[in-house]
Amino acid sequence: MAGNKEVVLLSGGNPQIAKGDGDRPVQEYIAAMPGWKSAAGKKLDALIVATVPEVEKAVRWNSPFYGVPGQGWFLCFHCFNKYIKITWFRGRQLDPVPPVGSKDPDARYFHIHEDEAIDEELLVSWIRQAAAIPGWISHAKDKAK
């Protein structure tokens, strides 16, 4: 829990974590993810860090964001009632293309469900590919990084 303060869960059980840069707010978010989602969030965070050791982290819009310094964000994730949604900001450029479409023609989604086996090799491949492509820049502050 963030600073010994009870974390509010928003719609779908998504933790409400203040916007912040670095690992601390991301770890607060992951710790506050309800039920099985916290362990899945820890695993996802560990895979990202192992695959992209120089990864930058932040919490924006109540979601952990991951990026490469100077390149922008390549993924974020968000809790929903029955799954965790990973957003690949340039997902259309990944091979294979993640399965779930978006209103944004560049973005693609991948959902993690409870008790569903995850193809970690595929997930690591997507992480590696996504980190190698110029990512999504959300605003002027992110452009300066």
C-alpha angles and dihedrals in degrees: 000000000000110000094333088298121128109255115228116230112218128203111322092016094287111158117242103227123169117252110266145147127243138026098304099071091042091053090047089053093048092048090052095049106116124248119323091359093076093060090045090050091051090050092048092048091049092050091050093049092046092049098041107027093179092054119145117218134200142153115239127166090359092301134104112247126200125198147156117250110262093005105074133235120327101182146001134181136214136189122243127176097268104017150017114248117214112200116207103198093202094027095139087069094056124100113252095023111238110258105243121073129218139206084246105077092215098048127083132180137219121194126212114204129191115269092009118128112241121216095229092183090058092044091051090048090053091047091050093047094045093050090054095057124074104265139215118294111206103189145336095288091055090047089057092057 
